[in-house]
Amino acid sequence: MAVGTGCLYENPKLRAMGGGLIRPGGLELTQRALAASGLQPGARLLDIGCGTGAALRYLGERGFRAVGIDPSLPLLAEGLAKNPGLSLAGAAGTMLPFCDGCLDAVLAECSLSVMEDAKKALKECFRVLDRGGLLLAHDVYLRNPCGADALRGLPVKSCLTGAVSREEWLERFTSCGFEVVLWEDRSRALKEFAARLIFEHGPLETFWDCPAPVGSALFSAKPGYFLAMARSTR
Ligand SMILES: C[S@@+](CC[C@H](N)C(=O)[O-])C[C@H]1O[C@@H](n2cnc3c(N)ncnc32)[C@H](O)[C@@H]1O
């Protein structure tokens, strides 16, 4: 299948670039989120949209009881082939196969923006979190939301096509029962990721395998990247 007709996150070139991770920031961003959370080894974590489970492996090595869900069968299969011991399951963020209040934290690393209904997923996160549980999310946001249409029009589904403004992300978190306790701008990580894509694979249009002007859509919407921590108000 041409990449231009599918999902960017299933492109093997992306995983090769990020050591299995399919997004900006590397494990440094996972580490930063954990440090901000104060979670201790033994804490129960769920990674929603875990891809091949690269962050799950990192969490497990640090003593966290981590499980991951993802609806992409190719990504799950690759993750299990590389790390047969990982707790991975096929599921969508909008219907989490966990009981109410059974987790200490949910990690969403560049995955909320690719879900069709991010609010429904956030309500699910709220449901499965214990009292005062934490949502740790990093993702793309638009610094010029007026340019969103150009990004949404790109033919390949990615975190860029589903990104919204900072205000919209904050509204989503708070309306789903969370109090946002940390918001950090991490746009440099997105710029570095895009630069690496260009250096390793040429113009973004080539990488996307699509004729649409990706560069001008990006210029118009001015995407940035954030790290947020939000606490359940339950
Ligand atoms: C940009 S990738 C990030 C993957 C991983 N979190 C990482 O850090 O490398 C987005 C991930 O979200 C997953 N995804 C897509 N739709 C989803 C949904 N409805 N619920 C949960 N995950 C979803 C994709 O399969 C993909 O693995």
The ligand as a Tripos MOL2 file, in Angstrom:
@<TRIPOS>MOLECULE
LIG
   27    29     1     0     0
SMALL
NO_CHARGES

@<TRIPOS>ATOM
      1 C1          2.1440    8.5690   16.3960 C.3       1 LIG1
      2 S1          1.8850    6.9060   16.8710 S.3       1 LIG1
      3 C2          2.6110    6.8850   18.4990 C.3       1 LIG1
      4 C3          2.9290    5.4920   18.9650 C.3       1 LIG1
      5 C4          3.5930    5.3720   20.3460 C.3       1 LIG1
      6 N1          2.8100    5.9830   21.3780 N.3       1 LIG1
      7 C5          4.9820    5.9440   20.3630 C.2       1 LIG1
      8 O1          5.2850    6.6970   21.2810 O.co2     1 LIG1
      9 O2          5.7850    5.5950   19.5040 O.co2     1 LIG1
     10 C6          0.1320    6.8700   17.2060 C.3       1 LIG1
     11 C7         -0.3590    5.5370   17.7140 C.3       1 LIG1
     12 O3         -1.7540    5.6220   18.0260 O.3       1 LIG1
     13 C8         -2.3890    4.4390   17.6080 C.3       1 LIG1
     14 N2         -3.8440    4.6560   17.4120 N.ar      1 LIG1
     15 C9         -4.5220    4.9860   16.2840 C.ar      1 LIG1
     16 N3         -5.8500    5.0500   16.5280 N.ar      1 LIG1
     17 C10        -6.0080    4.7530   17.8310 C.ar      1 LIG1
     18 C11        -7.1360    4.6140   18.6900 C.ar      1 LIG1
     19 N4         -8.3810    4.8580   18.2390 N.pl3     1 LIG1
     20 N5         -6.9380    4.2570   19.9820 N.ar      1 LIG1
     21 C12        -5.6800    4.0410   20.4530 C.ar      1 LIG1
     22 N6         -4.5740    4.1560   19.6920 N.ar      1 LIG1
     23 C13        -4.7310    4.5060   18.4030 C.ar      1 LIG1
     24 C14        -1.6600    4.0690   16.3340 C.3       1 LIG1
     25 O4         -1.8600    2.7320   15.9430 O.3       1 LIG1
     26 C15        -0.2250    4.3990   16.7110 C.3       1 LIG1
     27 O5          0.4130    3.3190   17.3070 O.3       1 LIG1
@<TRIPOS>BOND
     1     1     2 1
     2     2     3 1
     3     2    10 1
     4     3     4 1
     5     4     5 1
     6     5     6 1
     7     5     7 1
     8     7     8 2
     9     7     9 1
    10    10    11 1
    11    11    12 1
    12    11    26 1
    13    12    13 1
    14    13    14 1
    15    13    24 1
    16    14    15 ar
    17    14    23 ar
    18    15    16 ar
    19    16    17 ar
    20    17    18 ar
    21    17    23 ar
    22    18    19 1
    23    18    20 ar
    24    20    21 ar
    25    21    22 ar
    26    22    23 ar
    27    24    25 1
    28    24    26 1
    29    26    27 1
@<TRIPOS>SUBSTRUCTURE
     1 LIG1         1 GROUP 0 **** ****
